[in-house]
């Protein structure tokens, strides 16, 4: 999990550059990416900390998402703070949380 945290932090804070356009690109794809990577993060947190309370889980995810967005804004490297990114982060993490609980119930 520490490797994923490091990778995720790097990807969220690396200098922003114009992405090449591909056939699968659409408006809002960045929100889908935030949702997806935070779903995996949420799932990973539960794999590592099985007894974590949902409230603590949400606080961790929110603070991490907020911190990366604030850093994007203050680092002036082509990235900016977006409230919708934080919302996508939280929704993704909650999806990861729910998926973990569903799989746990299914295979226990």
N, C-alpha and C positions, 0 to 999 in steps of 0.2 A: 503494500500500500504506500509506503514512503516514496517509491519510485513514481507511482501514479500521481501523487501530490506534487512532486517536483516537475513532472512532465506537464501536468495541468497548469501549474503556476507559470511555467515557461511559455506555454502556448497562449495563455491569457494575457501575458505581459510583453511578449515579443513585439518589436516594432511593427506597426500596421503598414501594410503595403497593399496596393490594389491587386486583388486576386484576378487571375486569368478567368475568363468566362468559359464555362463548360455547359453542355446541354442540360445538365441536371440542376443548374443554378436557378434560383428564384428569389424574389424579394422575401426577406425574412428567414433565409437559410441560416443566418447567424444565430437566430433564436432557437431554431431546431438543433443546431450544434450545441448551444449552451444546455438545452434541455437534455440532450443525449449524453453529453460528457458528465453532467451532474447526476443523471440517473445512475450511471456507472459508479460515480463517486458515492452516492447514497447507498447503493448496494454494497460497495466495498467497505464503507464505514460499518455497516451492520455485520458483515462477515468478520470484521476485526473486533468489534465491540458489540457482541450479541445482546447484552443486557442494557444497552443505552436507552434512556428514556426518550420518548418522542420529542419532548420539549427541548432537551439538551441537543438532540440531533438537529432540530430546526435552528437553534441558536448557532451551532457550529457552522452549518451550511450558510446561513444568512450572513454571519460575520466574515466568512471566507469570501463569499460572493461580493459583499460590500467592499471588503479590503481590496480585492483585485480590481473592482471598478474604480475606486478612488485612486489607486496606484496608476491605472491606465490614464486617468485624467491629469494627475500631477507630474507624470514622467514625460509628458509632451513628446511621445514617440509615435504619433499617428493614430493613437487610440483615444477614446473618450468615454466618459461616464454615461451609462445608459441604464435608467431605472428598469426598463423592460428586460434587460439582460439579467438583473438580479431576480426578477420575477420568474424568468425562464429557468434560472439556476435552482430556485426553491422548488418550482414545480417538478423539475427533473429529479431532484433529490427525493422528493416525496414519492414520485413514481418508482424510483429505485427502492425506497423503503417498503412500499406496498408490494412490489414484485418479490422482494426478499421474504416478507411475511407470507405471501401467497405460496411461494415455493416451500417455505418451512412447514406450513400447514399441510401442503400436498404430500411431502415426502417424510413426514414424521409419523 
